[in-house]
Amino acid sequence: MALSTYEEAIDFLRKNDIQYNEVKHDAVWTMAEASQLKLPNDTVIKNLFLKKRKTDEFFLCVVVGHKKIDFKTLAPQIQLSRNKLNFANEMELADVLGLKPGFVTPLGLPHDEKQQVTVLLDKELQHVDAIGIHPNTNTATVFVKYDDLLKIITRSQHEMVIVDLD
C-alpha cells in the first residue's frame, strides 16, 4: 500500500476547513530532537502507534510530549490488560496509516479506510493552545487548535477516547 504524503495531509486540512500554521524544519526522528527545534509553541506532542496483541485493533496515542506512557495506567482505560497492549511494528504502521517511523501523526488517519485505529487523546491536550503535528513528514509541523484536532479525528471517521496519563 502507498505511503501517506505531505500533499494528502495539507489537502485534508484544506478540504475540511481546518485552520493551521505550518513551520518547515530539519527532519526530526526523536522527541529529544523535536524539543530542540525553535517552534512557536513550546509544547511538544508525542504520537505512539500501539496495538492490541494478536488482533488488528490499533491505537494512536496522542500525548503531551513530556509524559512517559505507562501501559499499566493506559491499558485499563481502554479495557485491556497490560500484557495485551504493545507497540505496533513498522509494517503495521505502513499498512494501516501509510506512515514510516518518525512520521506518526493524526494526519495519517484518513489512510486507515478500515477504521482499525482508535485515537487515545491525553486529557491534558485540551489545555494546549496549539498542538503541533507532522503533516505525514517529519520535516514540517502544522499547529492546530484542540477543536481542530478533534475535527481531524471525526472527519476521518475514527473513534476517540480521552485518557488520563498522569
CNS distance restraints for C-alpha pairs under 8 A (distance, minus, plus):
assign (resid   1 and name CA) (resid  94 and name CA) 7.66 0.50 0.50
assign (resid   1 and name CA) (resid  95 and name CA) 6.23 0.50 0.50
assign (resid   1 and name CA) (resid  98 and name CA) 7.25 0.50 0.50
assign (resid   2 and name CA) (resid  98 and name CA) 6.42 0.50 0.50
assign (resid   3 and name CA) (resid  94 and name CA) 6.59 0.50 0.50
assign (resid   3 and name CA) (resid  97 and name CA) 7.84 0.50 0.50
assign (resid   3 and name CA) (resid  98 and name CA) 4.12 0.50 0.50
assign (resid   3 and name CA) (resid  99 and name CA) 5.76 0.50 0.50
assign (resid   3 and name CA) (resid 100 and name CA) 7.95 0.50 0.50
assign (resid   4 and name CA) (resid   8 and name CA) 6.72 0.50 0.50
assign (resid   4 and name CA) (resid   9 and name CA) 7.76 0.50 0.50
assign (resid   4 and name CA) (resid  97 and name CA) 7.21 0.50 0.50
assign (resid   4 and name CA) (resid  98 and name CA) 4.76 0.50 0.50
assign (resid   4 and name CA) (resid  99 and name CA) 6.01 0.50 0.50
assign (resid   4 and name CA) (resid 108 and name CA) 6.41 0.50 0.50
assign (resid   4 and name CA) (resid 111 and name CA) 6.68 0.50 0.50
assign (resid   4 and name CA) (resid 136 and name CA) 6.18 0.50 0.50
assign (resid   5 and name CA) (resid   9 and name CA) 6.49 0.50 0.50
assign (resid   5 and name CA) (resid 135 and name CA) 7.79 0.50 0.50
assign (resid   5 and name CA) (resid 136 and name CA) 5.53 0.50 0.50
assign (resid   5 and name CA) (resid 137 and name CA) 7.26 0.50 0.50
assign (resid   6 and name CA) (resid  10 and name CA) 6.33 0.50 0.50
assign (resid   6 and name CA) (resid 135 and name CA) 5.39 0.50 0.50
assign (resid   6 and name CA) (resid 136 and name CA) 5.04 0.50 0.50
assign (resid   6 and name CA) (resid 137 and name CA) 6.02 0.50 0.50
assign (resid   7 and name CA) (resid  11 and name CA) 5.97 0.50 0.50
assign (resid   8 and name CA) (resid  12 and name CA) 6.03 0.50 0.50
assign (resid   9 and name CA) (resid  13 and name CA) 6.37 0.50 0.50
assign (resid   9 and name CA) (resid 107 and name CA) 5.74 0.50 0.50
assign (resid   9 and name CA) (resid 108 and name CA) 7.50 0.50 0.50
assign (resid   9 and name CA) (resid 135 and name CA) 5.28 0.50 0.50
assign (resid   9 and name CA) (resid 136 and name CA) 6.35 0.50 0.50
assign (resid  10 and name CA) (resid  14 and name CA) 6.25 0.50 0.50
assign (resid  10 and name CA) (resid 135 and name CA) 6.79 0.50 0.50
assign (resid  11 and name CA) (resid  15 and name CA) 5.99 0.50 0.50
assign (resid  12 and name CA) (resid  16 and name CA) 6.12 0.50 0.50
assign (resid  13 and name CA) (resid  17 and name CA) 6.19 0.50 0.50
assign (resid  13 and name CA) (resid  18 and name CA) 5.01 0.50 0.50
assign (resid  13 and name CA) (resid  19 and name CA) 7.32 0.50 0.50
assign (resid  13 and name CA) (resid  20 and name CA) 7.87 0.50 0.50
assign (resid  13 and name CA) (resid 152 and name CA) 7.79 0.50 0.50
assign (resid  14 and name CA) (resid  18 and name CA) 6.12 0.50 0.50
assign (resid  14 and name CA) (resid  19 and name CA) 7.81 0.50 0.50
assign (resid  16 and name CA) (resid 155 and name CA) 7.66 0.50 0.50
assign (resid  18 and name CA) (resid 144 and name CA) 7.71 0.50 0.50
assign (resid  18 and name CA) (resid 148 and name CA) 5.98 0.50 0.50
assign (resid  18 and name CA) (resid 151 and name CA) 7.74 0.50 0.50
assign (resid  18 and name CA) (resid 152 and name CA) 7.99 0.50 0.50
assign (resid  19 and name CA) (resid 144 and name CA) 6.52 0.50 0.50
assign (resid  19 and name CA) (resid 148 and name CA) 7.41 0.50 0.50
assign (resid  20 and name CA) (resid 142 and name CA) 5.94 0.50 0.50
assign (resid  20 and name CA) (resid 143 and name CA) 5.29 0.50 0.50
assign (resid  20 and name CA) (resid 144 and name CA) 4.99 0.50 0.50
assign (resid  20 and name CA) (resid 145 and name CA) 7.91 0.50 0.50
assign (resid  21 and name CA) (resid 142 and name CA) 5.43 0.50 0.50
assign (resid  21 and name CA) (resid 143 and name CA) 5.14 0.50 0.50
assign (resid  21 and name CA) (resid 144 and name CA) 7.06 0.50 0.50
assign (resid  22 and name CA) (resid 140 and name CA) 6.93 0.50 0.50
assign (resid  22 and name CA) (resid 141 and name CA) 5.73 0.50 0.50
assign (resid  22 and name CA) (resid 142 and name CA) 4.32 0.50 0.50
assign (resid  22 and name CA) (resid 143 and name CA) 6.35 0.50 0.50
assign (resid  23 and name CA) (resid  39 and name CA) 7.42 0.50 0.50
assign (resid  23 and name CA) (resid 140 and name CA) 5.57 0.50 0.50
assign (resid  23 and name CA) (resid 141 and name CA) 5.33 0.50 0.50
assign (resid  23 and name CA) (resid 142 and name CA) 6.36 0.50 0.50
assign (resid  24 and name CA) (resid 139 and name CA) 5.91 0.50 0.50
assign (resid  24 and name CA) (resid 140 and name CA) 4.17 0.50 0.50
assign (resid  24 and name CA) (resid 141 and name CA) 6.46 0.50 0.50
assign (resid  25 and name CA) (resid  37 and name CA) 7.76 0.50 0.50
assign (resid  25 and name CA) (resid 139 and name CA) 5.16 0.50 0.50
assign (resid  25 and name CA) (resid 140 and name CA) 5.51 0.50 0.50
assign (resid  25 and name CA) (resid 141 and name CA) 7.82 0.50 0.50
assign (resid  26 and name CA) (resid 138 and name CA) 7.87 0.50 0.50
assign (resid  26 and name CA) (resid 139 and name CA) 5.32 0.50 0.50
assign (resid  26 and name CA) (resid 140 and name CA) 7.76 0.50 0.50
assign (resid  27 and name CA) (resid 138 and name CA) 5.16 0.50 0.50
assign (resid  27 and name CA) (resid 139 and name CA) 4.43 0.50 0.50
assign (resid  27 and name CA) (resid 140 and name CA) 7.75 0.50 0.50
assign (resid  28 and name CA) (resid  33 and name CA) 5.57 0.50 0.50
assign (resid  28 and name CA) (resid  34 and name CA) 5.78 0.50 0.50
assign (resid  28 and name CA) (resid 102 and name CA) 7.20 0.50 0.50
assign (resid  28 and name CA) (resid 138 and name CA) 5.68 0.50 0.50
assign (resid  28 and name CA) (resid 139 and name CA) 6.82 0.50 0.50
assign (resid  29 and name CA) (resid  33 and name CA) 6.65 0.50 0.50
assign (resid  29 and name CA) (resid  34 and name CA) 7.58 0.50 0.50
assign (resid  29 and name CA) (resid 101 and name CA) 7.95 0.50 0.50
assign (resid  29 and name CA) (resid 102 and name CA) 4.89 0.50 0.50
assign (resid  29 and name CA) (resid 103 and name CA) 7.99 0.50 0.50
assign (resid  29 and name CA) (resid 138 and name CA) 7.23 0.50 0.50
assign (resid  30 and name CA) (resid  34 and name CA) 6.33 0.50 0.50
assign (resid  30 and name CA) (resid 102 and name CA) 7.01 0.50 0.50
assign (resid  31 and name CA) (resid  35 and name CA) 6.09 0.50 0.50
assign (resid  31 and name CA) (resid  44 and name CA) 7.85 0.50 0.50
assign (resid  31 and name CA) (resid  46 and name CA) 7.25 0.50 0.50
assign (resid  31 and name CA) (resid  65 and name CA) 7.29 0.50 0.50
assign (resid  32 and name CA) (resid  36 and name CA) 6.62 0.50 0.50
assign (resid  33 and name CA) (resid  37 and name CA) 6.96 0.50 0.50
assign (resid  34 and name CA) (resid  44 and name CA) 7.12 0.50 0.50
assign (resid  35 and name CA) (resid  42 and name CA) 7.95 0.50 0.50
assign (resid  35 and name CA) (resid  44 and name CA) 6.47 0.50 0.50
assign (resid  41 and name CA) (resid 130 and name CA) 6.62 0.50 0.50
assign (resid  41 and name CA) (resid 132 and name CA) 7.71 0.50 0.50
assign (resid  43 and name CA) (resid  64 and name CA) 7.04 0.50 0.50
assign (resid  43 and name CA) (resid  65 and name CA) 7.08 0.50 0.50
assign (resid  43 and name CA) (resid 128 and name CA) 7.46 0.50 0.50
assign (resid  43 and name CA) (resid 131 and name CA) 7.47 0.50 0.50
assign (resid  43 and name CA) (resid 132 and name CA) 7.84 0.50 0.50
assign (resid  44 and name CA) (resid  64 and name CA) 6.33 0.50 0.50
assign (resid  44 and name CA) (resid  65 and name CA) 4.89 0.50 0.50
assign (resid  44 and name CA) (resid  66 and name CA) 7.42 0.50 0.50
assign (resid  44 and name CA) (resid 131 and name CA) 7.81 0.50 0.50
assign (resid  44 and name CA) (resid 132 and name CA) 6.80 0.50 0.50
assign (resid  45 and name CA) (resid  62 and name CA) 6.93 0.50 0.50
assign (resid  45 and name CA) (resid  63 and name CA) 5.77 0.50 0.50
assign (resid  45 and name CA) (resid  64 and name CA) 4.73 0.50 0.50
assign (resid  45 and name CA) (resid  65 and name CA) 4.45 0.50 0.50
assign (resid  45 and name CA) (resid 131 and name CA) 6.86 0.50 0.50
assign (resid  45 and name CA) (resid 132 and name CA) 6.29 0.50 0.50
assign (resid  45 and name CA) (resid 133 and name CA) 7.06 0.50 0.50
assign (resid  46 and name CA) (resid  61 and name CA) 7.94 0.50 0.50
assign (resid  46 and name CA) (resid  62 and name CA) 5.86 0.50 0.50
assign (resid  46 and name CA) (resid  63 and name CA) 5.24 0.50 0.50
assign (resid  46 and name CA) (resid  64 and name CA) 6.05 0.50 0.50
assign (resid  46 and name CA) (resid  65 and name CA) 4.68 0.50 0.50
assign (resid  47 and name CA) (resid  60 and name CA) 6.67 0.50 0.50
assign (resid  47 and name CA) (resid  61 and name CA) 5.55 0.50 0.50
assign (resid  47 and name CA) (resid  62 and name CA) 4.65 0.50 0.50
assign (resid  47 and name CA) (resid  63 and name CA) 6.43 0.50 0.50
assign (resid  47 and name CA) (resid 104 and name CA) 5.90 0.50 0.50
assign (resid  47 and name CA) (resid 105 and name CA) 6.14 0.50 0.50
assign (resid  47 and name CA) (resid 106 and name CA) 8.00 0.50 0.50
assign (resid  48 and name CA) (resid  59 and name CA) 7.98 0.50 0.50
assign (resid  48 and name CA) (resid  60 and name CA) 5.74 0.50 0.50
assign (resid  48 and name CA) (resid  61 and name CA) 5.03 0.50 0.50
assign (resid  48 and name CA) (resid  62 and name CA) 6.66 0.50 0.50
assign (resid  48 and name CA) (resid  87 and name CA) 7.73 0.50 0.50
assign (resid  48 and name CA) (resid 104 and name CA) 6.96 0.50 0.50
assign (resid  49 and name CA) (resid  58 and name CA) 7.20 0.50 0.50
assign (resid  49 and name CA) (resid  59 and name CA) 5.85 0.50 0.50
assign (resid  49 and name CA) (resid  60 and name CA) 4.77 0.50 0.50
assign (resid  49 and name CA) (resid  61 and name CA) 6.38 0.50 0.50
assign (resid  49 and name CA) (resid  87 and name CA) 6.18 0.50 0.50
assign (resid  49 and name CA) (resid  88 and name CA) 5.87 0.50 0.50
assign (resid  49 and name CA) (resid  93 and name CA) 7.19 0.50 0.50
assign (resid  49 and name CA) (resid 104 and name CA) 7.22 0.50 0.50
assign (resid  50 and name CA) (resid  58 and name CA) 5.67 0.50 0.50
assign (resid  50 and name CA) (resid  59 and name CA) 4.92 0.50 0.50
assign (resid  50 and name CA) (resid  60 and name CA) 6.25 0.50 0.50
assign (resid  50 and name CA) (resid  61 and name CA) 7.30 0.50 0.50
assign (resid  50 and name CA) (resid  85 and name CA) 6.98 0.50 0.50
assign (resid  50 and name CA) (resid  86 and name CA) 5.68 0.50 0.50
assign (resid  50 and name CA) (resid  87 and name CA) 4.30 0.50 0.50
assign (resid  50 and name CA) (resid  88 and name CA) 4.91 0.50 0.50
assign (resid  51 and name CA) (resid  55 and name CA) 7.60 0.50 0.50
assign (resid  51 and name CA) (resid  56 and name CA) 7.43 0.50 0.50
assign (resid  51 and name CA) (resid  57 and name CA) 5.93 0.50 0.50
assign (resid  51 and name CA) (resid  58 and name CA) 4.34 0.50 0.50
assign (resid  51 and name CA) (resid  59 and name CA) 5.93 0.50 0.50
assign (resid  51 and name CA) (resid  85 and name CA) 5.86 0.50 0.50
assign (resid  51 and name CA) (resid  86 and name CA) 5.50 0.50 0.50
assign (resid  51 and name CA) (resid  87 and name CA) 5.75 0.50 0.50
assign (resid  51 and name CA) (resid  88 and name CA) 5.14 0.50 0.50
assign (resid  52 and name CA) (resid  56 and name CA) 7.26 0.50 0.50
assign (resid  52 and name CA) (resid  57 and name CA) 5.56 0.50 0.50
assign (resid  52 and name CA) (resid  58 and name CA) 6.22 0.50 0.50
assign (resid  52 and name CA) (resid  59 and name CA) 7.99 0.50 0.50
assign (resid  52 and name CA) (resid  84 and name CA) 5.47 0.50 0.50
assign (resid  52 and name CA) (resid  85 and name CA) 4.87 0.50 0.50
assign (resid  52 and name CA) (resid  86 and name CA) 6.58 0.50 0.50
assign (resid  53 and name CA) (resid  83 and name CA) 7.96 0.50 0.50
assign (resid  53 and name CA) (resid  84 and name CA) 4.95 0.50 0.50
assign (resid  53 and name CA) (resid  85 and name CA) 5.85 0.50 0.50
assign (resid  53 and name CA) (resid  86 and name CA) 6.57 0.50 0.50
assign (resid  56 and name CA) (resid 116 and name CA) 6.74 0.50 0.50
assign (resid  57 and name CA) (resid 116 and name CA) 5.51 0.50 0.50
assign (resid  57 and name CA) (resid 117 and name CA) 6.42 0.50 0.50
assign (resid  57 and name CA) (resid 118 and name CA) 7.99 0.50 0.50
assign (resid  58 and name CA) (resid  88 and name CA) 7.64 0.50 0.50
assign (resid  58 and name CA) (resid 116 and name CA) 5.86 0.50 0.50
assign (resid  58 and name CA) (resid 117 and name CA) 4.59 0.50 0.50
assign (resid  58 and name CA) (resid 118 and name CA) 6.35 0.50 0.50
assign (resid  59 and name CA) (resid 117 and name CA) 5.09 0.50 0.50
assign (resid  59 and name CA) (resid 118 and name CA) 4.83 0.50 0.50
assign (resid  59 and name CA) (resid 119 and name CA) 5.59 0.50 0.50
assign (resid  59 and name CA) (resid 120 and name CA) 6.59 0.50 0.50
assign (resid  60 and name CA) (resid 106 and name CA) 7.51 0.50 0.50
assign (resid  60 and name CA) (resid 117 and name CA) 6.56 0.50 0.50
assign (resid  60 and name CA) (resid 118 and name CA) 6.32 0.50 0.50
assign (resid  60 and name CA) (resid 119 and name CA) 4.74 0.50 0.50
assign (resid  60 and name CA) (resid 120 and name CA) 5.91 0.50 0.50
assign (resid  61 and name CA) (resid 119 and name CA) 5.96 0.50 0.50
assign (resid  61 and name CA) (resid 120 and name CA) 4.54 0.50 0.50
assign (resid  61 and name CA) (resid 121 and name CA) 6.12 0.50 0.50
assign (resid  61 and name CA) (resid 122 and name CA) 7.64 0.50 0.50
assign (resid  62 and name CA) (resid 119 and name CA) 7.37 0.50 0.50
assign (resid  62 and name CA) (resid 120 and name CA) 6.09 0.50 0.50
assign (resid  62 and name CA) (resid 121 and name CA) 5.11 0.50 0.50
assign (resid  62 and name CA) (resid 122 and name CA) 6.16 0.50 0.50
assign (resid  63 and name CA) (resid  67 and name CA) 7.19 0.50 0.50
assign (resid  63 and name CA) (resid 121 and name CA) 6.35 0.50 0.50
assign (resid  63 and name CA) (resid 122 and name CA) 4.87 0.50 0.50
assign (resid  63 and name CA) (resid 124 and name CA) 7.84 0.50 0.50
assign (resid  63 and name CA) (resid 125 and name CA) 7.03 0.50 0.50
assign (resid  64 and name CA) (resid 122 and name CA) 6.89 0.50 0.50
assign (resid  64 and name CA) (resid 124 and name CA) 7.00 0.50 0.50
assign (resid  64 and name CA) (resid 125 and name CA) 6.49 0.50 0.50
assign (resid  67 and name CA) (resid 165 and name CA) 7.67 0.50 0.50
assign (resid  67 and name CA) (resid 166 and name CA) 7.99 0.50 0.50
assign (resid  69 and name CA) (resid  74 and name CA) 7.47 0.50 0.50
assign (resid  69 and name CA) (resid 165 and name CA) 6.99 0.50 0.50
assign (resid  70 and name CA) (resid  74 and name CA) 6.22 0.50 0.50
assign (resid  70 and name CA) (resid 165 and name CA) 7.61 0.50 0.50
assign (resid  71 and name CA) (resid  75 and name CA) 5.51 0.50 0.50
assign (resid  71 and name CA) (resid  82 and name CA) 5.85 0.50 0.50
assign (resid  71 and name CA) (resid  85 and name CA) 7.18 0.50 0.50
assign (resid  72 and name CA) (resid  76 and name CA) 7.24 0.50 0.50
assign (resid  72 and name CA) (resid  81 and name CA) 7.85 0.50 0.50
assign (resid  72 and name CA) (resid  82 and name CA) 5.36 0.50 0.50
assign (resid  73 and name CA) (resid  77 and name CA) 7.27 0.50 0.50
assign (resid  73 and name CA) (resid 165 and name CA) 6.92 0.50 0.50
assign (resid  74 and name CA) (resid  78 and name CA) 7.02 0.50 0.50
assign (resid  74 and name CA) (resid 163 and name CA) 7.27 0.50 0.50
assign (resid  74 and name CA) (resid 164 and name CA) 7.71 0.50 0.50
assign (resid  74 and name CA) (resid 165 and name CA) 6.78 0.50 0.50
assign (resid  75 and name CA) (resid  79 and name CA) 6.38 0.50 0.50
assign (resid  75 and name CA) (resid  80 and name CA) 4.90 0.50 0.50
assign (resid  75 and name CA) (resid  81 and name CA) 5.69 0.50 0.50
assign (resid  75 and name CA) (resid  82 and name CA) 5.37 0.50 0.50
assign (resid  75 and name CA) (resid  85 and name CA) 6.63 0.50 0.50
assign (resid  76 and name CA) (resid  80 and name CA) 5.20 0.50 0.50
assign (resid  76 and name CA) (resid  81 and name CA) 6.12 0.50 0.50
assign (resid  76 and name CA) (resid  82 and name CA) 7.43 0.50 0.50
assign (resid  77 and name CA) (resid 163 and name CA) 6.68 0.50 0.50
assign (resid  78 and name CA) (resid 161 and name CA) 7.87 0.50 0.50
assign (resid  80 and name CA) (resid  84 and name CA) 6.25 0.50 0.50
assign (resid  80 and name CA) (resid  85 and name CA) 7.13 0.50 0.50
assign (resid  81 and name CA) (resid  85 and name CA) 7.19 0.50 0.50
assign (resid  88 and name CA) (resid  92 and name CA) 6.12 0.50 0.50
assign (resid  88 and name CA) (resid  93 and name CA) 6.66 0.50 0.50
assign (resid  89 and name CA) (resid  93 and name CA) 6.29 0.50 0.50
assign (resid  90 and name CA) (resid  94 and name CA) 6.30 0.50 0.50
assign (resid  90 and name CA) (resid 100 and name CA) 6.77 0.50 0.50
assign (resid  90 and name CA) (resid 101 and name CA) 6.56 0.50 0.50
assign (resid  91 and name CA) (resid  95 and name CA) 6.07 0.50 0.50
assign (resid  92 and name CA) (resid  96 and name CA) 5.85 0.50 0.50
assign (resid  93 and name CA) (resid  97 and name CA) 5.60 0.50 0.50
assign (resid  93 and name CA) (resid  98 and name CA) 6.45 0.50 0.50
assign (resid  93 and name CA) (resid  99 and name CA) 5.79 0.50 0.50
assign (resid  93 and name CA) (resid 100 and name CA) 6.62 0.50 0.50
assign (resid  93 and name CA) (resid 101 and name CA) 7.61 0.50 0.50
assign (resid  94 and name CA) (resid  98 and name CA) 4.20 0.50 0.50
assign (resid  94 and name CA) (resid  99 and name CA) 4.74 0.50 0.50
assign (resid  94 and name CA) (resid 100 and name CA) 5.94 0.50 0.50
assign (resid  95 and name CA) (resid  99 and name CA) 7.91 0.50 0.50
assign (resid  96 and name CA) (resid 111 and name CA) 6.91 0.50 0.50
assign (resid  96 and name CA) (resid 112 and name CA) 5.35 0.50 0.50
assign (resid  96 and name CA) (resid 116 and name CA) 7.56 0.50 0.50
assign (resid  97 and name CA) (resid 108 and name CA) 5.02 0.50 0.50
assign (resid  97 and name CA) (resid 109 and name CA) 5.94 0.50 0.50
assign (resid  97 and name CA) (resid 110 and name CA) 7.69 0.50 0.50
assign (resid  97 and name CA) (resid 111 and name CA) 5.20 0.50 0.50
assign (resid  97 and name CA) (resid 112 and name CA) 5.42 0.50 0.50
assign (resid  98 and name CA) (resid 108 and name CA) 6.57 0.50 0.50
assign (resid  98 and name CA) (resid 111 and name CA) 6.16 0.50 0.50
assign (resid  98 and name CA) (resid 112 and name CA) 7.94 0.50 0.50
assign (resid  99 and name CA) (resid 103 and name CA) 6.01 0.50 0.50
assign (resid  99 and name CA) (resid 104 and name CA) 6.32 0.50 0.50
assign (resid  99 and name CA) (resid 108 and name CA) 6.77 0.50 0.50
assign (resid  99 and name CA) (resid 136 and name CA) 6.90 0.50 0.50
assign (resid 100 and name CA) (resid 104 and name CA) 7.01 0.50 0.50
assign (resid 102 and name CA) (resid 138 and name CA) 6.50 0.50 0.50
assign (resid 103 and name CA) (resid 134 and name CA) 6.54 0.50 0.50
assign (resid 103 and name CA) (resid 136 and name CA) 5.73 0.50 0.50
assign (resid 103 and name CA) (resid 137 and name CA) 5.36 0.50 0.50
assign (resid 103 and name CA) (resid 138 and name CA) 5.39 0.50 0.50
assign (resid 104 and name CA) (resid 108 and name CA) 7.25 0.50 0.50
assign (resid 104 and name CA) (resid 134 and name CA) 7.34 0.50 0.50
assign (resid 104 and name CA) (resid 136 and name CA) 7.25 0.50 0.50
assign (resid 105 and name CA) (resid 109 and name CA) 7.83 0.50 0.50
assign (resid 105 and name CA) (resid 133 and name CA) 6.04 0.50 0.50
assign (resid 105 and name CA) (resid 134 and name CA) 5.70 0.50 0.50
assign (resid 105 and name CA) (resid 135 and name CA) 7.16 0.50 0.50
assign (resid 105 and name CA) (resid 136 and name CA) 6.64 0.50 0.50
assign (resid 106 and name CA) (resid 133 and name CA) 7.35 0.50 0.50
assign (resid 106 and name CA) (resid 149 and name CA) 7.99 0.50 0.50
assign (resid 106 and name CA) (resid 152 and name CA) 7.24 0.50 0.50
assign (resid 106 and name CA) (resid 153 and name CA) 7.14 0.50 0.50
assign (resid 107 and name CA) (resid 133 and name CA) 7.84 0.50 0.50
assign (resid 107 and name CA) (resid 134 and name CA) 7.38 0.50 0.50
assign (resid 107 and name CA) (resid 135 and name CA) 6.05 0.50 0.50
assign (resid 107 and name CA) (resid 136 and name CA) 6.43 0.50 0.50
assign (resid 107 and name CA) (resid 152 and name CA) 7.18 0.50 0.50
assign (resid 108 and name CA) (resid 112 and name CA) 7.41 0.50 0.50
assign (resid 108 and name CA) (resid 136 and name CA) 6.42 0.50 0.50
assign (resid 109 and name CA) (resid 117 and name CA) 7.81 0.50 0.50
assign (resid 109 and name CA) (resid 153 and name CA) 7.25 0.50 0.50
assign (resid 109 and name CA) (resid 156 and name CA) 6.15 0.50 0.50
assign (resid 109 and name CA) (resid 158 and name CA) 7.69 0.50 0.50
assign (resid 110 and name CA) (resid 156 and name CA) 5.04 0.50 0.50
assign (resid 112 and name CA) (resid 116 and name CA) 6.73 0.50 0.50
assign (resid 112 and name CA) (resid 117 and name CA) 7.30 0.50 0.50
assign (resid 115 and name CA) (resid 157 and name CA) 7.09 0.50 0.50
assign (resid 115 and name CA) (resid 158 and name CA) 6.09 0.50 0.50
assign (resid 117 and name CA) (resid 158 and name CA) 6.81 0.50 0.50
assign (resid 117 and name CA) (resid 159 and name CA) 7.64 0.50 0.50
assign (resid 118 and name CA) (resid 158 and name CA) 6.18 0.50 0.50
assign (resid 118 and name CA) (resid 159 and name CA) 5.15 0.50 0.50
assign (resid 118 and name CA) (resid 160 and name CA) 5.52 0.50 0.50
assign (resid 118 and name CA) (resid 161 and name CA) 7.39 0.50 0.50
assign (resid 119 and name CA) (resid 153 and name CA) 7.57 0.50 0.50
assign (resid 119 and name CA) (resid 158 and name CA) 7.08 0.50 0.50
assign (resid 119 and name CA) (resid 159 and name CA) 6.21 0.50 0.50
assign (resid 119 and name CA) (resid 160 and name CA) 4.46 0.50 0.50
assign (resid 119 and name CA) (resid 161 and name CA) 6.26 0.50 0.50
assign (resid 120 and name CA) (resid 160 and name CA) 5.70 0.50 0.50
assign (resid 120 and name CA) (resid 161 and name CA) 4.95 0.50 0.50
assign (resid 120 and name CA) (resid 162 and name CA) 5.87 0.50 0.50
assign (resid 120 and name CA) (resid 163 and name CA) 6.30 0.50 0.50
assign (resid 121 and name CA) (resid 125 and name CA) 7.18 0.50 0.50
assign (resid 121 and name CA) (resid 160 and name CA) 7.01 0.50 0.50
assign (resid 121 and name CA) (resid 161 and name CA) 6.14 0.50 0.50
assign (resid 121 and name CA) (resid 162 and name CA) 4.78 0.50 0.50
assign (resid 121 and name CA) (resid 163 and name CA) 5.83 0.50 0.50
assign (resid 122 and name CA) (resid 162 and name CA) 5.96 0.50 0.50
assign (resid 122 and name CA) (resid 163 and name CA) 5.13 0.50 0.50
assign (resid 122 and name CA) (resid 164 and name CA) 6.00 0.50 0.50
assign (resid 122 and name CA) (resid 165 and name CA) 6.42 0.50 0.50
assign (resid 123 and name CA) (resid 162 and name CA) 5.60 0.50 0.50
assign (resid 123 and name CA) (resid 163 and name CA) 5.69 0.50 0.50
assign (resid 123 and name CA) (resid 164 and name CA) 5.70 0.50 0.50
assign (resid 123 and name CA) (resid 165 and name CA) 7.73 0.50 0.50
assign (resid 124 and name CA) (resid 128 and name CA) 7.21 0.50 0.50
assign (resid 124 and name CA) (resid 164 and name CA) 7.88 0.50 0.50
assign (resid 125 and name CA) (resid 131 and name CA) 7.66 0.50 0.50
assign (resid 125 and name CA) (resid 146 and name CA) 6.88 0.50 0.50
assign (resid 126 and name CA) (resid 146 and name CA) 5.71 0.50 0.50
assign (resid 128 and name CA) (resid 145 and name CA) 7.93 0.50 0.50
assign (resid 128 and name CA) (resid 146 and name CA) 7.22 0.50 0.50
assign (resid 129 and name CA) (resid 145 and name CA) 6.33 0.50 0.50
assign (resid 129 and name CA) (resid 146 and name CA) 7.44 0.50 0.50
assign (resid 130 and name CA) (resid 143 and name CA) 5.44 0.50 0.50
assign (resid 130 and name CA) (resid 144 and name CA) 5.37 0.50 0.50
assign (resid 130 and name CA) (resid 145 and name CA) 5.12 0.50 0.50
assign (resid 130 and name CA) (resid 146 and name CA) 7.16 0.50 0.50
assign (resid 131 and name CA) (resid 142 and name CA) 7.94 0.50 0.50
assign (resid 131 and name CA) (resid 143 and name CA) 5.17 0.50 0.50
assign (resid 131 and name CA) (resid 144 and name CA) 5.25 0.50 0.50
assign (resid 131 and name CA) (resid 145 and name CA) 6.09 0.50 0.50
assign (resid 131 and name CA) (resid 146 and name CA) 6.73 0.50 0.50
assign (resid 131 and name CA) (resid 149 and name CA) 7.86 0.50 0.50
assign (resid 132 and name CA) (resid 141 and name CA) 5.77 0.50 0.50
assign (resid 132 and name CA) (resid 142 and name CA) 5.44 0.50 0.50
assign (resid 132 and name CA) (resid 143 and name CA) 4.33 0.50 0.50
assign (resid 132 and name CA) (resid 144 and name CA) 6.58 0.50 0.50
assign (resid 133 and name CA) (resid 141 and name CA) 5.36 0.50 0.50
assign (resid 133 and name CA) (resid 142 and name CA) 5.44 0.50 0.50
assign (resid 133 and name CA) (resid 143 and name CA) 6.41 0.50 0.50
assign (resid 133 and name CA) (resid 144 and name CA) 7.94 0.50 0.50
assign (resid 134 and name CA) (resid 138 and name CA) 5.90 0.50 0.50
assign (resid 134 and name CA) (resid 139 and name CA) 7.80 0.50 0.50
assign (resid 134 and name CA) (resid 140 and name CA) 6.00 0.50 0.50
assign (resid 134 and name CA) (resid 141 and name CA) 4.69 0.50 0.50
assign (resid 134 and name CA) (resid 142 and name CA) 6.19 0.50 0.50
assign (resid 135 and name CA) (resid 140 and name CA) 6.70 0.50 0.50
assign (resid 135 and name CA) (resid 141 and name CA) 6.42 0.50 0.50
assign (resid 135 and name CA) (resid 142 and name CA) 6.54 0.50 0.50
assign (resid 144 and name CA) (resid 148 and name CA) 5.95 0.50 0.50
assign (resid 144 and name CA) (resid 149 and name CA) 6.48 0.50 0.50
assign (resid 145 and name CA) (resid 149 and name CA) 6.40 0.50 0.50
assign (resid 146 and name CA) (resid 150 and name CA) 6.41 0.50 0.50
assign (resid 147 and name CA) (resid 151 and name CA) 6.28 0.50 0.50
assign (resid 148 and name CA) (resid 152 and name CA) 6.24 0.50 0.50
assign (resid 149 and name CA) (resid 153 and name CA) 6.48 0.50 0.50
assign (resid 150 and name CA) (resid 154 and name CA) 6.18 0.50 0.50
assign (resid 151 and name CA) (resid 155 and name CA) 5.71 0.50 0.50
assign (resid 152 and name CA) (resid 156 and name CA) 6.17 0.50 0.50
assign (resid 153 and name CA) (resid 157 and name CA) 6.48 0.50 0.50
assign (resid 153 and name CA) (resid 158 and name CA) 5.56 0.50 0.50
assign (resid 153 and name CA) (resid 159 and name CA) 7.33 0.50 0.50
assign (resid 153 and name CA) (resid 160 and name CA) 7.47 0.50 0.50
assign (resid 154 and name CA) (resid 158 and name CA) 5.63 0.50 0.50
assign (resid 154 and name CA) (resid 159 and name CA) 7.16 0.50 0.50
